[in-house]
Amino acid sequence: MLPDADDAITREGRSLILAYDHGLEHGPVDFEPNPETADPERVFELATHDAVTALAVQKGIAEAYYPGYADEVNLLTKLNGTSNLWMGEPDSALNCSVEYAAEELDADAIGFTLYAGANGEVEMAEEFRRVQEAAREYGLGVVMWAYPRGQGLKNDTKPGVISYAARMGLELGADIAKVKYPGDADAMAHACEVSGRTKVVMSGGSKTDDRAFLTTVREAVDAGADGLAVGRNVFQRENPREILDALEAVIFEDASVDAALEHTGAPAVADD
């Protein structure tokens, strides 16, 4: 990683990346809880929220929609991705070059998924090396979706696995490593410690209720995480802007969960 390479997609060193690569990775099923978000225009509008430091999308969506939002949204172009129809060992096709992301899409950063532990890990690591070095030529930040996965892994959220993922981000040159929450604050703290100067952001994961979600985010940030990369826990909600208000309070203002919940319709005190 390089100091300040991620400045364009961070705010005071922290990040809230709004991830919207789900249409490729998971399919339209992810938009069913809030059907209007199948329209990328709605999500680009969400990404203008002050809390959002970058919007992560695939090449086609960037081509079609980003030009209208270039002054309001920081673009993180996801270079690889694979459909949920793929039934083989975890792998991720390289769908966009760094050169195209920089010169044609005017990206601020690039993202790349690396499935450590999968049969294709060696090839994916070699691809990451090429895109990471090319990104440096353009001054782009590099975000690694550090997702250990494959036949040899029985539990991809085990603390030791998540720490390994975070460390791989540092070793291979990512500015930010996106990892899953390893289950508790101590395990998250260890992952953040071993990542060195590579920032760690927590993956938002499947949608949960407001209190549970914000509690996990608060725990992750307190443990040393530098923010969040989230999709479904924002755009699947009936009022996504409310949860963005709450996340801004937690990530950038160090608010408590109860204080953040005041931005949503959820009760400030948990039910007995």
Sequence and secondary structure as in RCSB ss.txt:
>XXXX:A:sequence
MLPDADDAITREGRSLILAYDHGLEHGPVDFEPNPETADPERVFELATHDAVTALAVQKGIAEAYYPGYADEVNL
LTKLNGTSNLWMGEPDSALNCSVEYAAEELDADAIGFTLYAGANGEVEMAEEFRRVQEAAREYGLGVVMWAYPRG
QGLKNDTKPGVISYAARMGLELGADIAKVKYPGDADAMAHACEVSGRTKVVMSGGSKTDDRAFLTTVREAVDAGA
DGLAVGRNVFQRENPREILDALEAVIFEDASVDAALEHTGAPAVADD
>XXXX:A:secstr
  TTTTGGG BTTBEEEEE  HHHHT GGGGTTSGGGGSHHHHHHHTTSTT  EEEE HHHHHHHGGGTTTT  E
EEE EE  TT  SSS  EE S HHHHHHTS  SEEEEEE TTSTTHHHHHHHHHHHHHHHHHHT EEEEEE   S
TT S TT HHHHHHHHHHHHHHT SEEEE   SSHHHHHHHHHHTTTSEEEEE  S   HHHHHHHHHHHHHTT 
 EEEESHHHHTSSSHHHHHHHHHHHHHH   HHHHHTTSSS SS   
